[in-house]
């Protein structure tokens, strides 16, 4: 049987999928192994190899990276790993599995990542199969700064147990500083699952260097990461929005230099911010100590001003700090907010406040530096969607970022990272960056496939990258962009570029929605509904649909509009429209990069 070319991480064409289905069916019948729908599982290399399925739910790539770490360790324990996203799994395959590791992040306020939602819907349904023959373990990733900490992993873990599966290791819940906890868990969870039914001694003793080689060898990892970012020189830092805009949107270009960083359109770039020196000085003044006061952190003495500048989150107060100050200050309002357990009320109280604001609740309260640092969270990087194509912007990477600025309690405030970039990293200076791959947000490998992109405001970032990428590839497929903001005169960012792309025939259709240029507000979802018949026609022709931007409102409104369009113009019931959209997701034809 001839083997068709199948690009890495690409949706399959009909011919490729037919070939793959036949191949996996044959492999399944010969090896009595479950297959994962839509993925090419790694082959078992020897008779002693024992299969381990490793599934991930990932919004920004962290869970996928840890799944690959688990696979590397599994090979050292005589197991043959098969790595795939959660939504690639068929329930019949799940019912036939023996060993399963799941690594999943939690998205938003306790939601499943996009590439785990279909899996969750399937196992949460009454029709889900019983799993008495399955042994499993779950690693959950989350952020204690959000409600629903690690909820996706907790829900999956509990549901698998309820369906009769057996845990080989207790679930671990990892916060944003996840590396050490994840490594410790894998060091026990992988051997534990290898012990199910016993692993042949000869196989378990195979050293890593001579272990069976998988069909797809993971690429060498970059040395640059959030703990060791690359110092990239800023080539451009310019304002895109007009003078009359209520927003400040900037375009940044970074030189990749000798970093060896290689990205794809659709990826994100992590930026490690530096805290505002004025806020650092104010906090040190509040503590009534000298800036060069030393504090012992992780066994070494470090200057307080350096720690507050580079290592701790001071722009956003931690829950630990809020609870400690509430208890010690006796502030009635804050204690009431905390006593209700209502996250929305706490978020409303916290909005616009930084660490200095929380300490100001009781100006007589004395805290020593070590005590304060123990109540703060580590300073986190921020990830922004890349707005450039490596084919069109060789040696550079671009970002499109809205600077967050506001005034509260007679102080000017700003977003921790957005104002760091805007105000404290001029052209010619450098910032710490690293790549955040997003394999779940890629252009179709087939350049003939039409593409629909919905990205208002800075949500246009990855679609600028997509359009430049399609032009550089001479892709004949049609491209349709929905873009909007408040006012055309001041908020139409990249207008000249979009006009040029339209003139060149790269941008086949451009629908604009400037919400405040008329009495009735018009948003991208309104433009979608107006063009519903044509949009549905594109989907029927195989178009891929992408959404980028605000998850709380825009993405939900766009999703609702999509369902309505499918129902109206496809002549479907609401349930049938739900199935249609689910099939788009399953086929990697409805992808979102939302935040």
C-alpha positions in Angstrom: 0.0 0.0 0.0 1.6 3.4 -1.0 2.1 5.8 1.9 0.8 9.3 1.2 2.7 12.3 2.5 1.1 13.5 5.7 2.5 16.8 7.0 3.3 17.0 10.8 0.4 18.3 12.9 -1.8 18.8 9.9 -5.5 18.0 9.3 -5.8 15.1 6.9 -7.3 15.3 3.4 -9.9 12.7 2.5 -7.5 10.5 0.7 -5.0 10.6 3.6 -7.6 9.9 6.2 -8.9 7.0 4.2 -5.4 5.5 3.9 -4.7 6.1 7.6 -8.0 4.6 8.7 -7.2 1.4 6.7 -3.7 1.3 8.0 -4.7 1.7 11.7 -7.5 -0.8 11.3 -5.0 -3.4 10.0 -2.6 -2.5 12.8 -5.4 -2.8 15.4 -6.4 -6.3 14.1 -2.8 -7.5 14.2 -1.8 -6.1 17.6 -5.2 -5.9 19.4 -4.4 -2.4 20.3 -6.9 0.5 20.5 -6.5 3.3 18.0 -7.0 7.0 18.5 -9.2 8.6 15.9 -7.5 11.2 13.8 -4.0 10.5 14.9 -1.1 8.4 13.8 -0.1 6.3 16.8 3.5 5.3 17.3 4.1 1.7 16.3 5.0 -1.0 18.8 8.6 -1.8 18.0 9.2 -5.1 19.8 7.2 -8.0 21.3 8.1 -6.8 24.8 6.8 -3.2 24.3 3.8 -2.4 26.4 1.5 0.4 25.2 0.8 3.5 27.3 -1.6 6.1 26.0 -0.8 9.7 27.0 -3.5 12.3 26.3 -3.3 16.0 26.8 -5.6 19.0 27.0 -3.6 22.1 26.3 -4.5 25.7 25.6 -1.0 27.2 25.4 1.3 24.1 25.0 2.4 23.4 28.6 0.3 20.3 29.0 1.4 19.0 25.6 5.1 19.5 26.6 4.6 17.6 29.8 2.9 14.8 27.8 6.1 14.5 25.8 8.1 14.4 29.0 5.9 11.6 30.2 6.5 9.8 26.9 10.3 10.1 27.2 10.2 8.7 30.7 7.8 5.9 29.7 10.3 4.6 27.2 12.8 4.2 29.9 10.4 2.0 31.8 9.8 -0.4 28.9 6.6 1.3 27.7 5.7 2.3 24.2 3.9 5.7 24.5 1.2 7.0 22.2 0.7 10.7 22.6 -2.4 12.6 21.3 -4.8 15.4 22.3 -7.8 14.4 24.4 -10.3 15.3 21.7 -8.7 12.9 19.2 -9.9 9.9 21.3 -12.8 7.7 20.3 -14.8 6.2 23.2 -14.5 2.7 21.8 -10.7 3.1 21.9 -10.9 4.4 25.5 -12.9 1.4 26.5 -10.2 -0.9 25.0 -7.3 0.8 26.7 -5.3 -0.7 29.6 -3.0 2.2 30.6 -3.7 5.9 30.4 -2.0 9.1 31.6 -3.8 12.4 31.2 -2.2 15.8 31.4 -4.6 18.7 31.2 -4.7 22.4 31.9 -7.7 24.3 33.0 -8.8 27.2 30.8 -10.5 30.4 32.0 -12.6 30.0 35.1 -12.6 26.3 35.4 -13.3 25.3 31.8 -11.9 22.5 29.7 -9.2 23.5 27.1 -10.6 23.6 23.6 -8.9 20.3 22.6 -10.4 18.5 25.6 -14.0 19.6 25.5 -15.2 16.9 23.2 -13.5 14.2 25.3 -15.2 15.6 28.4 -18.6 15.8 26.8 -18.2 12.1 25.8 -17.2 10.8 29.2 -19.6 12.9 31.0 -22.5 11.6 29.0 -24.8 8.8 30.3 -23.8 6.8 27.3 -20.1 6.7 28.3 -18.6 3.2 28.4 -17.7 1.5 31.7 -13.9 1.4 32.2 -13.2 -1.3 34.7 -10.2 -2.5 32.7 -8.5 0.9 32.5 -5.7 2.0 34.8 -5.0 5.7 34.8 -3.5 8.8 36.4 -4.1 12.5 35.9 -1.9 15.5 36.2 -3.8 18.8 36.4 -2.4 22.2 35.6 -3.9 25.4 36.8 -3.5 28.8 38.4 -4.5 29.5 42.0 -5.2 33.1 41.0 -8.3 31.9 39.2 -11.5 30.4 40.3 -11.9 26.7 39.4 -8.2 25.9 40.1 -7.3 22.7 38.1 -11.0 22.0 37.7 -10.6 20.3 34.3 -8.2 17.8 35.7 -10.2 17.3 38.8 -13.4 16.6 36.8 -11.7 14.2 34.4 -10.1 12.3 37.3 -13.3 12.0 39.2 -15.3 10.9 36.1 -12.9 8.2 35.1 -13.0 6.8 38.7 -16.8 6.9 38.6 -16.8 4.9 35.3 -14.9 2.1 37.1 -11.3 2.9 36.1 -8.5 2.3 38.6 -6.0 5.0 39.7 -2.4 4.0 39.8 -1.4 7.4 41.3 -3.3 10.1 43.0 -4.0 13.2 40.9 -1.5 16.0 41.2 -2.6 19.7 41.0 0.1 22.0 39.7 0.2 25.7 40.0 1.9 28.1 37.6 5.3 27.1 38.9 4.6 23.6 37.8 7.9 22.1 36.7 9.1 20.6 40.0 5.7 19.2 41.1 5.2 17.8 37.6 8.6 16.1 37.5 8.1 14.6 41.0 4.7 13.2 40.0 6.0 11.7 36.7 8.8 10.0 38.6 6.3 8.0 40.6 3.3 7.9 38.3 5.1 6.4 35.3 6.7 3.5 37.2 3.3 2.8 38.9 1.4 2.5 35.6 4.3 0.4 34.2 3.7 -2.0 37.0 0.2 -2.8 35.9 0.2 -6.4 34.8 4.0 -6.2 35.2 6.5 -5.0 32.5 8.9 -7.7 31.2 12.2 -7.3 33.1 14.2 -7.2 29.9 12.1 -4.4 28.5 12.2 -2.4 31.7 16.0 -2.7 31.8 16.5 -1.2 28.3 18.6 1.9 28.7 17.3 5.2 27.3 19.9 5.3 24.5 18.8 1.9 23.1 15.1 2.1 23.8 12.8 1.6 20.9 12.8 4.6 18.6 9.3 6.1 18.1 7.9 6.9 14.7 8.1 10.6 15.5 11.1 11.8 17.5 10.4 15.0 19.4 12.5 17.9 18.2 15.3 19.1 20.5 13.9 21.6 23.0 15.0 25.2 22.9 17.2 26.3 25.9 15.0 29.4 26.1 12.0 29.1 28.4 10.2 31.1 31.1 13.0 30.4 33.6 15.7 31.2 31.0 14.2 33.7 28.5 16.2 34.9 25.5 17.2 38.6 25.6 15.7 39.7 22.3 16.5 43.2 20.9 13.4 45.3 20.2 13.5 46.5 16.6 10.2 48.3 16.6 7.9 49.7 19.3 5.3 51.9 17.7 1.7 52.9 18.4 -0.9 51.6 15.9 -4.1 53.2 17.3 -5.0 56.8 16.5 -4.6 59.8 18.8 -8.3 59.9 19.5 -8.6 56.2 20.4 -9.6 55.2 23.9 -7.0 52.4 23.6 -3.2 52.3 23.0 -2.4 49.4 20.7 1.3 48.9 19.9 3.3 46.9 17.3 6.5 45.3 18.5 9.2 43.5 16.5 11.9 41.5 18.2 15.1 40.3 16.6 15.6 36.5 17.0 19.4 36.9 16.5 21.3 33.8 17.4 18.6 32.3 19.6 17.7 29.4 17.3 14.1 30.1 18.1 11.8 28.8 15.3 8.1 29.6 15.4 5.1 29.0 13.2 2.1 31.2 12.4 -0.3 30.6 15.3 2.2 30.3 18.0 2.5 32.6 21.0 5.5 34.5 22.5 6.1 34.6 26.2 7.4 37.8 27.6 9.0 38.1 31.1 8.1 41.5 32.5 9.9 43.7 34.9 7.9 45.5 37.6 7.4 49.2 37.6 10.2 50.8 39.6 7.8 53.4 41.1 5.6 50.7 42.6 8.7 48.8 43.9 10.0 52.0 45.6 6.5 52.6 47.1 6.3 49.1 48.5 9.8 49.3 50.0 8.8 52.7 51.6 5.7 51.1 53.0 7.8 48.4 54.6 10.1 51.1 56.0 13.3 49.4 55.1 16.2 50.2 52.8 16.2 49.0 49.2 19.3 47.0 49.7 17.8 45.0 52.6 18.6 41.4 52.1 16.1 38.5 52.3 16.9 34.8 52.3 15.0 33.1 49.5 15.6 29.5 48.7 18.8 29.4 50.7 20.4 32.5 49.2 20.5 36.1 50.3 19.1 38.6 47.8 18.4 42.3 47.7 14.7 43.2 48.4 14.6 45.8 45.6 15.8 43.2 43.1 13.3 40.6 44.3 10.4 43.0 44.0 11.5 44.1 40.6 12.2 40.8 38.9 10.8 37.9 41.0 7.4 38.7 42.6 3.9 39.7 41.4 3.2 43.1 42.9 0.8 44.5 40.3 -1.8 41.8 41.1 -2.3 40.9 44.8 -2.4 37.2 45.7 -5.3 35.6 47.5 -2.9 34.6 50.3 -2.0 38.3 50.8 -5.6 39.4 50.7 -6.7 36.8 53.3 -3.8 37.6 55.6 -4.4 41.3 55.5 -8.2 40.8 56.0 -7.5 38.8 59.1 -4.9 41.1 60.6 -6.5 44.4 59.6 -10.0 43.5 60.5 -11.3 45.4 57.5 -15.1 44.8 57.6 -15.7 45.1 53.8 -13.0 42.7 52.8 -13.8 40.2 55.5 -17.4 40.2 54.3 -16.4 39.7 50.7 -14.2 36.7 51.7 -16.8 35.2 54.0 -19.4 34.9 51.1 -17.1 32.7 49.1 -18.3 34.5 46.0 -15.5 34.8 43.5 -17.2 37.5 41.4 -17.5 39.7 44.5 -13.8 39.1 45.3 -12.8 39.9 41.7 -14.8 43.1 41.8 -13.2 44.1 45.1 -9.7 43.2 43.7 -10.1 44.9 40.3 -7.7 47.8 39.9 -5.9 47.1 43.1 -2.2 46.2 43.5 -0.2 44.9 46.5 0.3 48.5 47.8 -3.5 49.0 47.8 -4.0 45.9 50.0 -1.4 47.0 52.4 -3.0 50.4 52.6 -6.1 48.9 54.3 -4.1 49.2 57.6 -1.3 51.7 57.5 -0.2 50.7 61.0 0.2 47.0 60.1 3.9 46.1 60.2 5.2 43.4 57.9 8.9 42.4 57.5 10.1 41.8 54.0 10.4 38.0 54.3 6.8 37.9 55.6 5.5 39.9 52.7 7.4 37.9 50.1 6.0 34.7 51.5 2.5 36.0 50.7 3.2 37.0 47.1 3.1 34.9 44.0 6.0 34.6 41.6 6.2 37.1 38.8 4.7 35.4 35.8 5.3 35.8 32.1 2.6 36.9 29.8 1.9 35.1 26.5 0.8 37.1 23.4 -0.3 35.7 20.0 2.5 36.2 17.4 1.4 38.5 14.6 4.2 37.7 12.1 5.0 34.9 9.7 8.5 33.4 9.7 8.3 33.1 5.9 7.5 36.8 5.5 9.4 38.3 8.5 12.6 36.3 8.5 14.7 36.6 11.7 12.1 38.5 13.6 8.9 37.9 15.6 6.1 40.5 16.0 3.5 41.2 18.7 0.3 43.3 18.7 -0.4 44.4 22.3 -2.9 46.7 23.9 -1.3 48.8 26.7 -3.5 48.6 29.8 -3.6 52.0 31.5 -6.0 53.5 34.1 -6.1 55.8 37.1 -7.3 54.7 40.6 -7.0 56.0 44.1 -5.0 59.0 42.7 -2.3 56.8 41.2 -1.7 56.0 37.6 -1.8 52.2 37.0 -0.9 49.9 34.2 -0.8 46.3 33.0 2.3 44.6 34.4 3.6 43.4 31.0 1.9 45.7 28.5 3.3 48.9 30.1 6.7 47.2 30.7 6.9 46.8 26.9 5.4 50.2 26.1 7.3 52.3 28.5 10.4 50.6 29.6 11.7 48.7 26.5 12.6 51.2 23.8 13.9 50.3 20.4 17.4 49.0 20.7 16.8 47.6 24.2 16.0 44.0 25.0 13.3 42.0 26.8 13.3 38.4 27.9 11.2 36.2 25.6 10.6 32.6 24.8 8.4 30.6 22.4 5.0 29.3 23.4 4.0 26.8 20.7 0.3 26.4 19.9 0.0 23.4 17.7 -3.8 23.6 18.1 -4.0 26.8 16.2 -2.4 26.2 12.8 -3.3 27.0 9.2 -4.5 24.0 7.1 -1.6 22.2 5.5 -3.6 22.2 2.2 -3.1 25.6 0.7 -6.3 25.2 -1.3 -8.5 25.1 1.8 -10.4 28.3 2.4 -9.9 30.1 5.8 -12.3 32.2 7.8 -10.8 34.4 10.6 -12.6 36.3 13.3 -10.5 38.6 15.4 -11.6 42.0 16.6 -9.2 44.4 18.3 -5.8 42.8 19.1 -7.4 39.5 18.2 -6.2 40.3 14.7 -2.7 39.3 15.7 -2.5 35.7 14.6 -4.5 36.5 11.5 -2.0 39.1 10.3 0.5 36.2 10.7 -1.9 33.8 8.8 -2.4 36.3 5.9 1.3 37.0 5.4 2.0 33.2 5.7 -0.6 32.4 3.0 0.9 35.1 0.7 4.4 33.8 1.3 3.2 30.3 0.4 1.4 31.5 -2.7 -1.6 29.7 -1.2 -4.6 29.7 -3.6 -7.1 29.2 -0.9 -9.6 32.0 -0.2 -9.2 34.1 3.0 -12.0 35.9 4.8 -11.4 38.2 7.8 -13.9 39.6 10.2 -12.3 42.5 12.1 -13.7 45.3 14.2 -13.2 47.7 17.2 -14.8 50.9 18.4 -14.1 53.5 15.8 -12.8 53.1 12.2 -11.0 56.5 12.3 -8.8 55.6 15.3 -9.0 51.8 15.9 -8.5 50.4 12.4 -5.1 48.9 13.1 -3.1 47.5 10.1 -5.5 49.2 7.7 -2.8 49.8 5.1 -1.6 46.2 5.3 -5.2 44.8 5.0 -5.9 47.1 2.0 -2.7 45.9 0.3 -3.6 42.2 1.0 -7.0 42.8 -0.5 -5.6 44.5 -3.6 -3.2 41.6 -4.0 -6.0 39.1 -3.8 -4.7 37.4 -0.7 -7.6 38.7 1.4 -10.6 37.6 -0.5 -13.2 39.2 1.7 -13.0 41.7 4.6 -16.0 42.4 6.9 -15.6 45.3 9.3 -17.6 46.0 12.5 -16.8 49.3 14.2 -19.2 49.2 17.1 -19.5 52.9 18.0 -19.6 54.6 14.6 -23.4 54.4 14.6 -26.2 54.5 17.1 -26.7 50.8 17.2 -23.6 48.9 18.2 -22.4 46.4 15.6 -19.9 43.6 16.4 -18.2 40.9 14.4 -21.0 38.4 15.4 -23.5 40.8 13.8 -21.5 40.8 10.6 -21.3 37.0 10.7 -25.1 36.7 10.9 -25.5 39.2 8.0 -23.2 37.0 5.9 -24.6 33.8 7.3 -25.6 32.2 4.0 -22.1 32.8 2.5 -20.3 31.8 5.7 -22.2 28.5 5.8 -21.4 28.0 2.1 -17.7 28.3 2.9 -18.0 25.8 5.7 -19.7 23.4 3.4 -16.8 23.8 1.0 -14.4 22.7 3.7 -13.3 26.1 5.2 -11.5 26.2 8.5 -12.8 28.8 10.9 -10.6 30.5 13.5 -11.4 32.8 16.4 -9.0 34.9 18.5 -9.7 37.4 21.3 -11.7 37.8 24.4 -13.1 34.5 25.8 -15.6 36.0 28.2 -17.9 37.7 25.8 -16.7 37.9 22.2 -15.8 34.2 21.7 -19.1 33.1 23.3 -21.1 35.5 21.1 -19.3 34.3 18.0 -19.9 30.7 19.0 -23.6 31.4 19.5 -23.8 33.1 16.1 -22.1 30.2 14.4 -24.6 27.7 15.8 -27.5 29.9 14.7 -26.0 30.3 11.2 -25.6 26.5 10.8 -29.2 25.9 12.0 -30.7 28.6 9.8 -28.8 28.1 6.6 -28.2 24.4 7.0 -31.9 23.7 7.8 -30.9 22.0 11.0 -32.4 21.8 14.5 -30.4 23.2 17.4 -29.2 19.7 18.4 -28.2 19.0 14.8 -26.3 22.4 14.6 -24.6 21.4 17.9 -23.5 18.2 16.2 -22.3 20.0 13.1 -20.1 22.4 15.1 -18.8 19.6 17.2 -17.7 17.8 14.0 -15.9 21.0 12.9 -14.0 20.9 16.2 -13.3 17.2 15.9 -12.0 17.8 12.4 -9.7 20.7 13.6 -11.8 23.0 11.4 -13.0 25.3 14.3 -10.1 26.5 16.3 -9.8 29.2 18.9 -7.1 31.2 20.5 -9.0 33.0 23.3 -8.0 34.5 26.6 
